[in-house]
Amino acid sequence: MTGTTARRRGRPRREEASDTRDHILTVAREEFSAHGYEKVSVRGIAKAAGVDSALVHHYFGTKEQVFEAAVEVAFAPALSAQDALVDAPLDDVGERLARFIFGVWENPATRTPLLAIVRSALNNDTAAAVFRRLIASQLLRRIAGRLDVPDAELRAELAAAQLVGCAILRYVIKVEPLASADVEQIIARVAPVVQEHLTGP
């Protein structure tokens, strides 16, 4: 009886902790989006979230770790669908990868936090390192692992550079006519280049 009661009392605390952690991450993404990595502090995130800064440190640690957690959450919907991409036949992986990357950018739900992440990464070495780690561990290494060539990692990185470069010019810098071009037209032109990087001679 006592054990049952204790378990019931424990559940709201765990749920509340989870809600608090999620709330801090949401606020952190908003802060990084509005001010960039360099101008955001753990104390500022805590103040905006209405919590003590010690609680932010408790859940995440340093500002870099808060940023990394925010990046992972922002990428979660896209990364959850990447298994099918990584395991796809290699003869059309260029188009699949292009559709995957541009699909993330075209989706308003993922584009807004992604813009915040990329802008921070462009202006700060620490934020850039976090972004590189995520891209490298979650996607590039898995694709490179399937390529039976000695320069597999370089090929995967060149493919990523092609796609990320196009995405930055289109969605962040907004260079015309790339910014307003039909996304299907962009995919049709970029996908063969990505495929060549990955599987070409």
MDTraj code that builds the backbone (N, CA, C; nanometers):
import mdtraj as md
import numpy as np

residues = "MET THR GLY THR THR ALA ARG ARG ARG GLY ARG PRO ARG ARG GLU GLU ALA SER ASP THR ARG ASP HIS ILE LEU THR VAL ALA ARG GLU GLU PHE SER ALA HIS GLY TYR GLU LYS VAL SER VAL ARG GLY ILE ALA LYS ALA ALA GLY VAL ASP SER ALA LEU VAL HIS HIS TYR PHE GLY THR LYS GLU GLN VAL PHE GLU ALA ALA VAL GLU VAL ALA PHE ALA PRO ALA LEU SER ALA GLN ASP ALA LEU VAL ASP ALA PRO LEU ASP ASP VAL GLY GLU ARG LEU ALA ARG PHE ILE PHE GLY VAL TRP GLU ASN PRO ALA THR ARG THR PRO LEU LEU ALA ILE VAL ARG SER ALA LEU ASN ASN ASP THR ALA ALA ALA VAL PHE ARG ARG LEU ILE ALA SER GLN LEU LEU ARG ARG ILE ALA GLY ARG LEU ASP VAL PRO ASP ALA GLU LEU ARG ALA GLU LEU ALA ALA ALA GLN LEU VAL GLY CYS ALA ILE LEU ARG TYR VAL ILE LYS VAL GLU PRO LEU ALA SER ALA ASP VAL GLU GLN ILE ILE ALA ARG VAL ALA PRO VAL VAL GLN GLU HIS LEU THR GLY PRO".split()
xyz = np.array([
    [0.0832, -0.1202, 0.0000],
    [0.0000, 0.0000, 0.0000],
    [0.0871, 0.1257, 0.0000],
    [0.1834, 0.1229, 0.0935],
    [0.2735, 0.2379, 0.1017],
    [0.3562, 0.2532, -0.0249],
    [0.4033, 0.1373, -0.0806],
    [0.4822, 0.1411, -0.2033],
    [0.4038, 0.1965, -0.3195],
    [0.2735, 0.1561, -0.3286],
    [0.1877, 0.2052, -0.4376],
    [0.1700, 0.3558, -0.4270],
    [0.1450, 0.4010, -0.3030],
    [0.1254, 0.5446, -0.2828],
    [0.2514, 0.6227, -0.3208],
    [0.3660, 0.5665, -0.2826],
    [0.4922, 0.6343, -0.3130],
    [0.5140, 0.6461, -0.4628],
    [0.4786, 0.5409, -0.5363],
    [0.4939, 0.5456, -0.6822],
    [0.4031, 0.6503, -0.7430],
    [0.2809, 0.6587, -0.6928],
    [0.1876, 0.7581, -0.7469],
    [0.2370, 0.9001, -0.7220],
    [0.2948, 0.9174, -0.6023],
    [0.3466, 1.0507, -0.5724],
    [0.4672, 1.0851, -0.6580],
    [0.5420, 0.9853, -0.6999],
    [0.6629, 1.0084, -0.7789],
    [0.6358, 1.0463, -0.9222],
    [0.5245, 0.9992, -0.9793],
    [0.4988, 1.0226, -1.1218],
    [0.4860, 1.1700, -1.1599],
    [0.4078, 1.2479, -1.0866],
    [0.3982, 1.3889, -1.1254],
    [0.5330, 1.4595, -1.1231],
    [0.6197, 1.4204, -1.0282],
    [0.7509, 1.4854, -1.0229],
    [0.8325, 1.4556, -1.1477],
    [0.8267, 1.3299, -1.1944],
    [0.9009, 1.2945, -1.3160],
    [0.8429, 1.3653, -1.4374],
    [0.7093, 1.3692, -1.4438],
    [0.6450, 1.4374, -1.5562],
    [0.6748, 1.5870, -1.5530],
    [0.6732, 1.6434, -1.4319],
    [0.7027, 1.7861, -1.4189],
    [0.8462, 1.8150, -1.4604],
    [0.9384, 1.7267, -1.4212],
    [1.0785, 1.7441, -1.4593],
    [1.0945, 1.7390, -1.6102],
    [1.0257, 1.6445, -1.6740],
    [1.0320, 1.6317, -1.8197],
    [0.9752, 1.7556, -1.8878],
    [0.8622, 1.8055, -1.8353],
    [0.8004, 1.9256, -1.8912],
    [0.8926, 2.0461, -1.8753],
    [0.9577, 2.0550, -1.7597],
    [1.0491, 2.1669, -1.7346],
    [1.1673, 2.1621, -1.8297],
    [1.2233, 2.0427, -1.8477],
    [1.3369, 2.0263, -1.9383],
    [1.2973, 2.0658, -2.0808],
    [1.1819, 2.0196, -2.1264],
    [1.1336, 2.0522, -2.2612],
    [1.1105, 2.2026, -2.2756],
    [1.0560, 2.2635, -2.1699],
    [1.0309, 2.4073, -2.1724],
    [1.1618, 2.4851, -2.1850],
    [1.2632, 2.4426, -2.1104],
    [1.3942, 2.5086, -2.1170],
    [1.4519, 2.4980, -2.2579],
    [1.4387, 2.3803, -2.3198],
    [1.4904, 2.3612, -2.4559],
    [1.4173, 2.4503, -2.5556],
    [1.2866, 2.4602, -2.5409],
    [1.2080, 2.5456, -2.6311],
    [1.2530, 2.6902, -2.6196],
    [1.2672, 2.7358, -2.4964],
    [1.3124, 2.8732, -2.4728],
    [1.4548, 2.8931, -2.5248],
    [1.5407, 2.7934, -2.5037],
    [1.6800, 2.8038, -2.5510],
    [1.6841, 2.8200, -2.7022],
    [1.6040, 2.7415, -2.7747],
    [1.6000, 2.7549, -2.9212],
    [1.5556, 2.8951, -2.9610],
    [1.4561, 2.9477, -2.8920],
    [1.4069, 3.0825, -2.9220],
    [1.5159, 3.1870, -2.8947],
    [1.5878, 3.1686, -2.7854],
    [1.6948, 3.2625, -2.7502],
    [1.8094, 3.2572, -2.8524],
    [1.8507, 3.1360, -2.8892],
    [1.9573, 3.1223, -2.9887],
    [1.9128, 3.1791, -3.1236],
    [1.7856, 3.1602, -3.1556],
    [1.7318, 3.2113, -3.2820],
    [1.7307, 3.3637, -3.2834],
    [1.6907, 3.4223, -3.1723],
    [1.6760, 3.5677, -3.1668],
    [1.8090, 3.6408, -3.1516],
    [1.9047, 3.5804, -3.0791],
    [2.0254, 3.6541, -3.0431],
    [2.1558, 3.5919, -3.0927],
    [2.1521, 3.4660, -3.1425],
    [2.2749, 3.3991, -3.1831],
    [2.3455, 3.3382, -3.0632],
    [2.4347, 3.2458, -3.0910],
    [2.5006, 3.1694, -2.9841],
    [2.5796, 3.2584, -2.8887],
    [2.6579, 3.3517, -2.9437],
    [2.7493, 3.4304, -2.8616],
    [2.6774, 3.5186, -2.7607],
    [2.5613, 3.5699, -2.7960],
    [2.4919, 3.6650, -2.7093],
    [2.3974, 3.5985, -2.6097],
    [2.3871, 3.4678, -2.6155],
    [2.2986, 3.3955, -2.5238],
    [2.3814, 3.3378, -2.4095],
    [2.3277, 3.3466, -2.2892],
    [2.3937, 3.2882, -2.1725],
    [2.2984, 3.1915, -2.1039],
    [2.3538, 3.1040, -2.0216],
    [2.2702, 3.0121, -1.9440],
    [2.1780, 3.0922, -1.8518],
    [2.2308, 3.1992, -1.7946],
    [2.1481, 3.2834, -1.7074],
    [2.0329, 3.3463, -1.7855],
    [2.0619, 3.3907, -1.9092],
    [1.9563, 3.4493, -1.9916],
    [1.8492, 3.3487, -2.0285],
    [1.8911, 3.2259, -2.0606],
    [1.7951, 3.1190, -2.0916],
    [1.7083, 3.0914, -1.9695],
    [1.7721, 3.0819, -1.8532],
    [1.6993, 3.0544, -1.7296],
    [1.5968, 3.1643, -1.7008],
    [1.6390, 3.2893, -1.7174],
    [1.5482, 3.4017, -1.6913],
    [1.4284, 3.3979, -1.7853],
    [1.4548, 3.3730, -1.9150],
    [1.3455, 3.3671, -2.0120],
    [1.2519, 3.2489, -1.9858],
    [1.3082, 3.1406, -1.9309],
    [1.2273, 3.0218, -1.9027],
    [1.1585, 3.0294, -1.7669],
    [1.1946, 3.1291, -1.6857],
    [1.1342, 3.1439, -1.5549],
    [1.1832, 3.0416, -1.4539],
    [1.3106, 3.0000, -1.4687],
    [1.3683, 2.9030, -1.3758],
    [1.5023, 2.9552, -1.3263],
    [1.5580, 2.8874, -1.2266],
    [1.6894, 2.9231, -1.1764],
    [1.7966, 2.8703, -1.2710],
    [1.9053, 2.9454, -1.2878],
    [2.0107, 2.9011, -1.3794],
    [2.0726, 2.7687, -1.3352],
    [2.0691, 2.7399, -1.2043],
    [2.1213, 2.6115, -1.1546],
    [2.0424, 2.4946, -1.2123],
    [1.9145, 2.5171, -1.2392],
    [1.8321, 2.4107, -1.2966],
    [1.8725, 2.3831, -1.4415],
    [1.9073, 2.4864, -1.5156],
    [1.9550, 2.4684, -1.6527],
    [2.0849, 2.3890, -1.6513],
    [2.1758, 2.4246, -1.5604],
    [2.3009, 2.3498, -1.5467],
    [2.2752, 2.2052, -1.5056],
    [2.1761, 2.1862, -1.4200],
    [2.1427, 2.0512, -1.3729],
    [2.0998, 1.9620, -1.4889],
    [2.0151, 2.0134, -1.5763],
    [1.9635, 1.9333, -1.6873],
    [2.0639, 1.9194, -1.8020],
    [2.1412, 2.0239, -1.8289],
    [2.2216, 2.0253, -1.9515],
    [2.3706, 2.0467, -1.9316],
    [2.4104, 2.1149, -1.8257],
    [2.5518, 2.1451, -1.8070],
    [2.5855, 2.2830, -1.8608],
    [2.6791, 2.2893, -1.9552],
    [2.7274, 2.4165, -2.0093],
    [2.6350, 2.4710, -2.1175],
    [2.6644, 2.5947, -2.1597],
    [2.5866, 2.6551, -2.2690],
    [2.6008, 2.5722, -2.3964],
    [2.7224, 2.5226, -2.4222],
    [2.7447, 2.4383, -2.5397],
    [2.6553, 2.3146, -2.5365],
    [2.6404, 2.2559, -2.4193],
    [2.5565, 2.1372, -2.4066],
    [2.4081, 2.1706, -2.4233],
    [2.3689, 2.2886, -2.3769],
    [2.2303, 2.3336, -2.4007],
    [2.2075, 2.3485, -2.5501],
    [2.3023, 2.4116, -2.6179],
    [2.2913, 2.4319, -2.7618],
    [2.2841, 2.2975, -2.8348],
    [2.3704, 2.2041, -2.7957],
    [2.3720, 2.0732, -2.8603],
    [2.2394, 2.0005, -2.8411],
    [2.1838, 2.0085, -2.7204],
    [2.0539, 1.9457, -2.6937],
    [1.9445, 2.0105, -2.7776],
    [1.9502, 2.1429, -2.7910],
    [1.8516, 2.2143, -2.8719],
    [1.8628, 2.1748, -3.0185],
    [1.9860, 2.1569, -3.0671],
    [2.0095, 2.1134, -3.2047],
    [1.9509, 1.9745, -3.2270],
    [1.9780, 1.8834, -3.1343],
    [1.9296, 1.7460, -3.1488],
    [1.7786, 1.7408, -3.1519],
    [1.7142, 1.8196, -3.0655],
    [1.5679, 1.8220, -3.0629],
    [1.5127, 1.8795, -3.1930],
    [1.5776, 1.9855, -3.2429],
    [1.5323, 2.0480, -3.3670],
    [1.5446, 1.9525, -3.4848],
    [1.6494, 1.8694, -3.4831],
    [1.6725, 1.7759, -3.5924],
    [1.5958, 1.6444, -3.5766],
    [1.5410, 1.6208, -3.4588],
    [1.4813, 1.4903, -3.4288],
    [1.3808, 1.4412, -3.5328],
    [1.2835, 1.5247, -3.5776],
    [1.1867, 1.4733, -3.6763],
    [1.2528, 1.4274, -3.8058],
    [1.3535, 1.5031, -3.8489],
    [1.4225, 1.4667, -3.9728],
    [1.5109, 1.3446, -3.9530],
    [1.5839, 1.3426, -3.8412],
    [1.6763, 1.2323, -3.8171],
    [1.6038, 1.1010, -3.7949],
    [1.4805, 1.1082, -3.7452],
    [1.4052, 0.9851, -3.7232],
    [1.3694, 0.9180, -3.8551],
    [1.3719, 0.9943, -3.9642],
    [1.3387, 0.9384, -4.0958],
    [1.4618, 0.9035, -4.1781],
    [1.5814, 0.9215, -4.1210],
    [1.7016, 0.9055, -4.2007],
    [1.7426, 0.7596, -4.2218],
    [1.6912, 0.6659, -4.1407],
    [1.7299, 0.5258, -4.1566],
    [1.6997, 0.4763, -4.2971],
    [1.5801, 0.5107, -4.3470],
    [1.5420, 0.4690, -4.4819],
    [1.6351, 0.5311, -4.5850],
    [1.6797, 0.6527, -4.5590],
    [1.7711, 0.7207, -4.6509],
    [1.9068, 0.6515, -4.6535],
    [1.9619, 0.6266, -4.5365],
    [2.0950, 0.5675, -4.5271],
    [2.0974, 0.4259, -4.5830],
    [1.9881, 0.3532, -4.5650],
    [1.9816, 0.2140, -4.6105],
    [1.9330, 0.1994, -4.7547],
    [1.9059, 0.3101, -4.8220],
    [1.8534, 0.3050, -4.9590],
    [1.9607, 0.2567, -5.0557],
    [1.9187, 0.2044, -5.1724],
    [2.0170, 0.1632, -5.2743],
    [2.1089, 0.2791, -5.3104],
    [2.2373, 0.2494, -5.3286],
    [2.3353, 0.3542, -5.3542],
    [2.3182, 0.4201, -5.4901],
    [2.2520, 0.3536, -5.5846],
    [2.2422, 0.4124, -5.7184],
    [2.1475, 0.5309, -5.7261],
    [2.0657, 0.5545, -5.6221],
    [1.9813, 0.6751, -5.6232],
    [1.9905, 0.7519, -5.4912],
    [2.1006, 0.7298, -5.4177],
    [2.1152, 0.7959, -5.2883],
    [2.1323, 0.9471, -5.3042],
    [2.1858, 0.9925, -5.4179],
    [2.2025, 1.1366, -5.4409],
    [2.0692, 1.2101, -5.4388],
    [1.9724, 1.1562, -5.5106],
    [1.8407, 1.2208, -5.5122],
    [1.7718, 1.2094, -5.3769],
    [1.7833, 1.0945, -5.3130],
    [1.7201, 1.0752, -5.1827],
    [1.7786, 1.1718, -5.0797],
    [1.9110, 1.1881, -5.0835],
    [1.9767, 1.2788, -4.9897],
    [1.9369, 1.4236, -5.0160],
    [1.9294, 1.4605, -5.1433],
    [1.8874, 1.5970, -5.1784],
    [1.7440, 1.6226, -5.1321],
    [1.6565, 1.5269, -5.1548],
    [1.5171, 1.5423, -5.1115],
    [1.5065, 1.5501, -4.9595],
    [1.5891, 1.4723, -4.8922],
    [1.5903, 1.4727, -4.7458],
    [1.6312, 1.6105, -4.6925],
    [1.7437, 1.6631, -4.7419],
    [1.7953, 1.7910, -4.6922],
    [1.7004, 1.9058, -4.7252],
    [1.6567, 1.9135, -4.8524],
    [1.5671, 2.0238, -4.8894],
    [1.4293, 2.0079, -4.8258],
    [1.3895, 1.8834, -4.8000],
    [1.2628, 1.8603, -4.7309],
    [1.2648, 1.9169, -4.5902],
    [1.3775, 1.9021, -4.5214],
    [1.3923, 1.9590, -4.3869],
    [1.3811, 2.1105, -4.3917],
    [1.4459, 2.1720, -4.4925],
    [1.4435, 2.3178, -4.5037],
    [1.3075, 2.3699, -4.5490],
    [1.2392, 2.2951, -4.6333],
    [1.1095, 2.3411, -4.6840],
    [0.9990, 2.3307, -4.5792],
    [1.0169, 2.2443, -4.4810],
    [0.9162, 2.2247, -4.3762],
    [0.9268, 2.3377, -4.2732],
    [0.8218, 2.4202, -4.2581],
    [0.8287, 2.5327, -4.1635],
    [0.8590, 2.4887, -4.0205],
    [0.8156, 2.3689, -3.9827],
    [0.8358, 2.3210, -3.8453],
    [0.9834, 2.2984, -3.8141],
    [1.0613, 2.2583, -3.9144],
    [1.2036, 2.2349, -3.8926],
    [1.2904, 2.3495, -3.9441],
    [1.2368, 2.4308, -4.0364],
    [1.3181, 2.5382, -4.0941],
    [1.3527, 2.6456, -3.9907],
    [1.2574, 2.6865, -3.9075],
    [1.2823, 2.7944, -3.8118],
    [1.3934, 2.7613, -3.7130],
    [1.3875, 2.6467, -3.6432],
    [1.5003, 2.6154, -3.5539],
    [1.6299, 2.5905, -3.6286],
    [1.6190, 2.5368, -3.7513],
    [1.7396, 2.5113, -3.8304],
    [1.8088, 2.6421, -3.8691],
    [1.7308, 2.7430, -3.9021],
    [1.7877, 2.8745, -3.9332],
    [1.8665, 2.9287, -3.8143],
    [1.8098, 2.9121, -3.6951],
    [1.8777, 2.9593, -3.5742],
    [2.0091, 2.8859, -3.5539],
    [2.0071, 2.7564, -3.5767],
    [2.1269, 2.6739, -3.5577],
    [2.2350, 2.7134, -3.6575],
    [2.1967, 2.7252, -3.7850],
    [2.2949, 2.7560, -3.8893],
    [2.3521, 2.8961, -3.8704],
    [2.2667, 2.9919, -3.8365],
    [2.3159, 3.1278, -3.8140],
    [2.4166, 3.1317, -3.6989],
    [2.3880, 3.0566, -3.5944],
    [2.4816, 3.0498, -3.4823],
    [2.6118, 2.9831, -3.5246],
    [2.5994, 2.8754, -3.6032],
    [2.7180, 2.8011, -3.6472],
    [2.8059, 2.8839, -3.7397],
    [2.7454, 2.9720, -3.8187],
    [2.8219, 3.0560, -3.9107],
    [2.9019, 3.1628, -3.8379],
    [2.8574, 3.1993, -3.7175],
    [2.9188, 3.3107, -3.6461],
    [2.9996, 3.2715, -3.5242],
    [2.9984, 3.1430, -3.4889],
    [3.0665, 3.1024, -3.3669],
    [3.1293, 2.9649, -3.3834],
    [3.2568, 2.9530, -3.3463],
    [3.3295, 2.8276, -3.3636],
    [3.2721, 2.7149, -3.2786],
    [3.2287, 2.7471, -3.1570],
    [3.1729, 2.6444, -3.0687],
    [3.0425, 2.5904, -3.1255],
    [2.9563, 2.6808, -3.1707],
    [2.8299, 2.6388, -3.2305],
    [2.8551, 2.5589, -3.3578],
    [2.9557, 2.6005, -3.4356],
    [2.9895, 2.5283, -3.5585],
    [3.0372, 2.3879, -3.5270],
    [3.1152, 2.3724, -3.4190],
    [3.1651, 2.2408, -3.3796],
    [3.0505, 2.1487, -3.3403],
    [2.9526, 2.2024, -3.2694],
    [2.8352, 2.1237, -3.2305],
    [2.7581, 2.0791, -3.3544],
    [2.7400, 2.1716, -3.4467],
    [2.6674, 2.1421, -3.5708],
    [2.7403, 2.0345, -3.6510],
    [2.8732, 2.0467, -3.6613],
    [2.9534, 1.9470, -3.7337],
    [2.9428, 1.8097, -3.6701],
    [2.9504, 1.8074, -3.5367],
    [2.9427, 1.6792, -3.4658],
    [2.8125, 1.6084, -3.4956],
    [2.7037, 1.6837, -3.4917],
    [2.5727, 1.6237, -3.5153],
    [2.5618, 1.5710, -3.6574],
    [2.6000, 1.6542, -3.7553],
    [2.5923, 1.6127, -3.8951],
    [2.6829, 1.4925, -3.9201],
    [2.8042, 1.4972, -3.8652],
    [2.9003, 1.3894, -3.8887],
    [2.8539, 1.2584, -3.8285],
    [2.8099, 1.2628, -3.7031],
    [2.7754, 1.1378, -3.6351],
    [2.6429, 1.0804, -3.6808],
    [2.5474, 1.1669, -3.7107],
    [2.4134, 1.1194, -3.7414],
    [2.3954, 1.0798, -3.8875],
    [2.4684, 1.1402, -3.9773],
    [2.4387, 1.1181, -4.1186],
    [2.5614, 1.0805, -4.2010],
    [2.6639, 1.1642, -4.2005],
    [2.7772, 1.1447, -4.2914],
    [2.8504, 1.0129, -4.2683],
    [2.8782, 0.9803, -4.1436],
    [2.9521, 0.8569, -4.1167],
    [2.8734, 0.7336, -4.1578],
    [2.7431, 0.7412, -4.1431],
    [2.6597, 0.6265, -4.1804],
    [2.6583, 0.6070, -4.3319],
    [2.6527, 0.7163, -4.4057],
    [2.6566, 0.7056, -4.5517],
    [2.7954, 0.6624, -4.5972],
    [2.8994, 0.7226, -4.5393],
    [3.0365, 0.6868, -4.5762],
    [3.0641, 0.5395, -4.5499],
    [3.0047, 0.4859, -4.4449],
    [3.0246, 0.3460, -4.4102],
    [2.9749, 0.2483, -4.5152],
    [2.8883, 0.2959, -4.6035],
    [2.8335, 0.2093, -4.7086],
    [2.9119, 0.2190, -4.8388],
    [3.0024, 0.3148, -4.8473],
    [3.0770, 0.3346, -4.9717],
    [3.2040, 0.2497, -4.9709],
    [3.2189, 0.1653, -5.0697],
    [3.3351, 0.0756, -5.0768],
    [3.4487, 0.1421, -5.1546],
    [3.4959, 0.2543, -5.1005],
    [3.6042, 0.3316, -5.1633],
    [3.6961, 0.3834, -5.0537],
    [3.8245, 0.4091, -5.0857],
    [3.9177, 0.4542, -4.9815],
    [3.8915, 0.5952, -4.9301],
    [3.8269, 0.6792, -5.0107],
    [3.8024, 0.8179, -4.9693],
    [3.6552, 0.8406, -4.9357],
    [3.5936, 0.7442, -4.8707],
    [3.4490, 0.7484, -4.8442],
    [3.4081, 0.8706, -4.7612],
    [3.4842, 0.9022, -4.6573],
    [3.4471, 1.0154, -4.5717],
    [3.4558, 1.1474, -4.6475],
    [3.5594, 1.1630, -4.7305],
    [3.5724, 1.2843, -4.8104],
    [3.4548, 1.2971, -4.9071],
    [3.4191, 1.1869, -4.9707],
    [3.3059, 1.1885, -5.0642],
    [3.1771, 1.2315, -4.9932],
    [3.1521, 1.1737, -4.8757],
    [3.0310, 1.2084, -4.8010],
    [3.0318, 1.3551, -4.7600],
    [3.1489, 1.4057, -4.7205],
    [3.1584, 1.5460, -4.6810],
    [3.1401, 1.6404, -4.7999],
    [3.1910, 1.6030, -4.9167],
    [3.1696, 1.6844, -5.0365],
    [3.0217, 1.6878, -5.0752],
    [2.9560, 1.5739, -5.0625],
    [2.8118, 1.5683, -5.0911],
    [2.7359, 1.6593, -4.9947],
    [2.7730, 1.6530, -4.8660],
    [2.7078, 1.7383, -4.7668],
    [2.7359, 1.8859, -4.7935],
    [2.8610, 1.9164, -4.8323],
    [2.8970, 2.0556, -4.8614],
    [2.8130, 2.1111, -4.9765],
    [2.7904, 2.0286, -5.0772],
    [2.7081, 2.0691, -5.1912],
    [2.5673, 2.1067, -5.1454],
    [2.5097, 2.0217, -5.0618],
    [2.3721, 2.0412, -5.0178],
    [2.3596, 2.1529, -4.9149],
    [2.4487, 2.1537, -4.8165],
    [2.4423, 2.2571, -4.7139],
    [2.4716, 2.3947, -4.7738],
    [2.5681, 2.3996, -4.8675],
    [2.5981, 2.5260, -4.9340],
    [2.4784, 2.5813, -5.0100],
    [2.4119, 2.4954, -5.0850],
    [2.2915, 2.5376, -5.1584],
    [2.1826, 2.5831, -5.0616],
    [2.1672, 2.5091, -4.9514],
    [2.0631, 2.5437, -4.8538],
    [2.0909, 2.6794, -4.7895],
    [2.2166, 2.7057, -4.7562],
    [2.2507, 2.8341, -4.6948],
    [2.2258, 2.9495, -4.7925],
    [2.2670, 2.9319, -4.9184],
    [2.2441, 3.0367, -5.0185],
    [2.0950, 3.0609, -5.0416],
    [2.0167, 2.9543, -5.0375],
    [1.8728, 2.9657, -5.0655],
    [1.7935, 3.0181, -4.9454],
    [1.8175, 2.9615, -4.8266],
    [1.7308, 2.9894, -4.7125],
    [1.7872, 3.0912, -4.6140],
    [1.9197, 3.1057, -4.6069],
    [1.9792, 3.1979, -4.5100],
    [2.0191, 3.3289, -4.5773],
    [2.1029, 3.3204, -4.6825],
    [2.1484, 3.4409, -4.7526],
    [2.0446, 3.4877, -4.8543],
    [1.9654, 3.3938, -4.9051],
    [1.8546, 3.4219, -4.9980],
    [1.9028, 3.4877, -5.1276],
    [2.0002, 3.4220, -5.1905],
    [2.0524, 3.4687, -5.3185],
    [1.9546, 3.4327, -5.4292],
    [1.9220, 3.5308, -5.5119],
    [1.8330, 3.5071, -5.6256],
    [1.9144, 3.4755, -5.7506],
    [1.8614, 3.3896, -5.8407],
    [1.7264, 3.3318, -5.8412],
    [1.7128, 3.2018, -5.7611],
    [1.8201, 3.1593, -5.6930],
    [1.8144, 3.0344, -5.6175],
    [1.7069, 3.0381, -5.5091],
    [1.6930, 3.1516, -5.4427],
    [1.6002, 3.1616, -5.3298],
    [1.4550, 3.1393, -5.3698],
    [1.4189, 3.1813, -5.4902],
    [1.2786, 3.1684, -5.5317],
    [1.2558, 3.0585, -5.6359],
    [1.3602, 2.9862, -5.6715],
    [1.3455, 2.8778, -5.7698],
    [1.2617, 2.7643, -5.7119],
    [1.1936, 2.6919, -5.7988],
    [1.1149, 2.5764, -5.7559],
    [1.2089, 2.4708, -5.6973],
    [1.1720, 2.4160, -5.5815],
    [1.2601, 2.3219, -5.5140],
    [1.2851, 2.1959, -5.5967],
    [1.1857, 2.1557, -5.6777],
    [1.2037, 2.0382, -5.7620],
    [1.3106, 2.0629, -5.8691],
    [1.3169, 2.1846, -5.9184],
    [1.4191, 2.2202, -6.0160],
    [1.5581, 2.2141, -5.9520],
    [1.5670, 2.2616, -5.8285],
    [1.6955, 2.2581, -5.7574],
    [1.7395, 2.1148, -5.7342],
    [1.6476, 2.0309, -5.6872],
    [1.6797, 1.8904, -5.6614],
    [1.7262, 1.8216, -5.7889],
    [1.6572, 1.8501, -5.8984],
    [1.6911, 1.7875, -6.0265],
    [1.8328, 1.8234, -6.0703],
    [1.8777, 1.9438, -6.0393],
    [2.0119, 1.9869, -6.0799],
    [2.1199, 1.9439, -5.9808],
    [2.0862, 1.9426, -5.8528],
    [2.1862, 1.9148, -5.7499],
    [2.2056, 1.7648, -5.7273],
    [2.0986, 1.6878, -5.7359],
    [2.1054, 1.5443, -5.7045],
    [2.2119, 1.4691, -5.7848],
    [2.2242, 1.4911, -5.9187],
    [2.3290, 1.4193, -5.9935],
    [2.4706, 1.4539, -5.9471],
    [2.4907, 1.5788, -5.9033],
    [2.6225, 1.6193, -5.8540],
    [2.6528, 1.5470, -5.7222],
    [2.5537, 1.5405, -5.6346],
    [2.5691, 1.4697, -5.5071],
    [2.5969, 1.3225, -5.5326],
    [2.5232, 1.2651, -5.6285],
    [2.5444, 1.1233, -5.6628],
    [2.6869, 1.1004, -5.7134],
    [2.7362, 1.1923, -5.7918],
    [2.8728, 1.1808, -5.8471],
    [2.9771, 1.1867, -5.7345],
    [2.9536, 1.2762, -5.6395],
    [3.0453, 1.2830, -5.5245],
    [3.0518, 1.1490, -5.4514],
    [2.9368, 1.0845, -5.4363],
    [2.9306, 0.9630, -5.3550],
    [2.9762, 0.8374, -5.4291],
    [2.9340, 0.8231, -5.5525],
    [2.9584, 0.6944, -5.6212],
    [3.0328, 0.7076, -5.7525],
    [3.0670, 0.8302, -5.7918],
    [3.1364, 0.8502, -5.9187],
    [3.2804, 0.8005, -5.9130],
    [3.3477, 0.7951, -6.0291],
    [3.4875, 0.7488, -6.0329],
    [3.5816, 0.8439, -5.9601],
])
top = md.Topology()
chain = top.add_chain()
for i, resn in enumerate(residues, 1):
    res = top.add_residue(resn, chain, resSeq=i)
    for name in ("N", "CA", "C"):
        top.add_atom(name, md.element.get_by_symbol(name[0]), res)
traj = md.Trajectory(xyz[None], top)
